[in-house]
């Protein structure tokens, strides 16, 4: 399957990756492709650009994107519809419970009550929401550009 397969689908679920385009975001979409010799499916990654003028999604977010009725440009064929899961805040869609590395947070808390909580354990209920480290350690909101030459000033937003 090529990029054409992703372009023909009306609604896709993808993960946002860094992008240098203005008013657009780049998404990595995982598809399964059948190997006819082995009769097994293997994961293939495709990249799609979507129109995102409000900058709704950040790098790492899982986003629902929808195909545009008419292409905006040669690359931009979709539009961002909804941020399903922000990075680091995974919710099980069936139960609505928060998940940490394959386990429910409720289950982790119940085990901690029985065996005792570790001193250095992360406290999810006290953690601030995503975005509180903007301009300190998180630079995903900043405009980036390609660095074509070396200069004396050090710019953290150059790629």
Legacy VTK file of the C-alpha trace (Angstrom):
# vtk DataFile Version 3.0
C-alpha trace
ASCII
DATASET POLYDATA
POINTS 159 float
0.000 0.000 0.000
1.189 3.467 -0.738
0.217 6.962 0.197
-2.705 6.653 -2.209
-4.401 4.148 0.123
-4.364 6.636 2.999
-5.516 9.436 0.726
-8.592 7.439 -0.364
-9.823 6.765 3.185
-12.303 9.345 4.497
-11.512 9.180 8.243
-8.128 8.163 9.682
-6.582 7.846 13.121
-2.980 9.026 13.276
-0.214 10.200 15.565
1.045 13.749 15.130
4.733 14.103 14.237
6.846 17.278 13.937
6.053 19.337 10.850
7.513 22.505 9.333
4.493 23.450 7.207
2.434 26.515 8.125
-1.251 25.822 9.101
-0.738 22.082 8.660
0.277 19.091 10.731
1.908 15.841 9.699
0.478 12.516 10.830
1.891 9.006 10.934
-0.757 6.438 10.051
-0.135 2.754 10.652
-1.703 0.284 8.227
-1.452 -3.465 7.895
-0.252 -4.836 4.572
-0.625 -8.479 3.553
2.500 -10.333 2.489
1.120 -12.907 0.039
4.172 -15.185 0.349
3.911 -15.561 4.119
0.160 -14.855 4.386
0.867 -12.515 7.282
0.093 -8.857 7.858
2.934 -6.441 8.556
2.698 -2.851 9.743
3.451 -0.095 7.248
3.650 3.570 8.147
2.290 6.273 5.894
2.465 10.025 6.362
-0.407 12.408 5.643
-0.592 16.192 5.935
-3.753 17.699 7.397
-5.005 21.275 7.588
-4.740 22.522 11.182
-5.056 26.343 11.340
-5.975 26.437 15.072
-2.940 24.293 16.025
-5.223 21.901 17.911
-2.729 19.037 18.026
0.806 18.816 19.352
3.528 16.307 18.624
2.576 12.883 19.992
-1.195 13.388 20.115
-3.497 10.738 18.642
-5.851 12.600 16.306
-8.859 11.841 14.127
-8.444 13.356 10.657
-10.995 13.627 7.887
-10.503 13.760 4.141
-11.269 17.086 2.504
-13.793 17.127 -0.366
-11.171 18.898 -2.481
-7.388 18.973 -1.993
-6.066 22.221 -0.555
-2.579 21.702 -1.965
-0.686 18.820 -3.500
0.204 17.497 -0.011
-2.641 18.682 2.237
-5.545 16.301 1.621
-7.118 16.013 5.090
-8.303 18.233 7.960
-7.973 17.725 11.720
-11.341 16.749 13.159
-10.678 15.936 16.821
-7.841 15.234 19.255
-8.719 11.802 20.599
-5.865 11.309 23.087
-3.380 13.986 24.109
0.161 12.711 24.608
0.589 11.050 27.985
-3.108 10.943 28.831
-4.380 7.580 27.547
-7.983 6.651 28.327
-9.516 3.239 27.666
-12.367 3.878 25.196
-14.538 1.033 26.554
-14.414 1.797 30.277
-13.362 5.448 30.281
-10.629 4.740 32.860
-7.098 6.152 32.670
-4.385 3.685 31.635
-0.680 3.552 32.490
1.491 1.110 30.506
-1.269 -1.457 30.033
-2.735 -1.249 33.550
-5.608 0.814 34.902
-4.671 3.530 37.376
-7.378 2.224 39.744
-5.730 -1.198 39.755
-2.306 0.322 40.450
-3.741 2.300 43.382
-5.434 -0.833 44.785
-2.147 -2.763 44.632
-0.371 0.175 46.329
-2.919 0.109 49.178
-2.267 -3.594 49.786
1.528 -3.602 49.497
2.298 0.016 50.367
3.264 2.863 48.094
6.866 3.269 47.004
8.514 6.526 48.125
9.467 7.760 44.662
6.209 6.685 42.992
4.619 9.141 40.568
1.439 10.799 41.867
-0.986 11.048 38.933
-3.650 12.951 40.858
-1.163 15.729 41.750
0.442 16.012 38.310
-0.179 19.258 36.399
-1.832 19.085 32.968
0.224 18.880 29.799
1.575 22.204 28.614
2.809 23.635 31.901
6.441 23.308 30.733
6.032 25.371 27.572
9.143 27.507 26.962
10.992 25.620 29.732
11.417 22.062 28.458
8.551 21.715 25.991
9.109 23.513 22.678
6.452 21.705 20.596
4.315 24.858 20.376
7.096 27.002 18.878
7.513 27.678 15.171
10.418 25.684 13.795
12.440 26.182 10.645
15.188 24.442 8.713
18.682 25.720 9.474
20.554 26.187 6.185
23.782 27.648 7.567
25.694 27.885 10.828
25.554 31.203 12.635
26.920 32.513 15.924
23.577 32.681 17.701
22.124 29.489 19.097
18.460 29.068 18.169
16.602 26.194 19.882
13.830 26.192 17.266
16.067 25.339 14.306
15.930 21.819 12.908
LINES 1 160
159 0 1 2 3 4 5 6 7 8 9 10 11 12 13 14 15 16 17 18 19 20 21 22 23 24 25 26 27 28 29 30 31 32 33 34 35 36 37 38 39 40 41 42 43 44 45 46 47 48 49 50 51 52 53 54 55 56 57 58 59 60 61 62 63 64 65 66 67 68 69 70 71 72 73 74 75 76 77 78 79 80 81 82 83 84 85 86 87 88 89 90 91 92 93 94 95 96 97 98 99 100 101 102 103 104 105 106 107 108 109 110 111 112 113 114 115 116 117 118 119 120 121 122 123 124 125 126 127 128 129 130 131 132 133 134 135 136 137 138 139 140 141 142 143 144 145 146 147 148 149 150 151 152 153 154 155 156 157 158
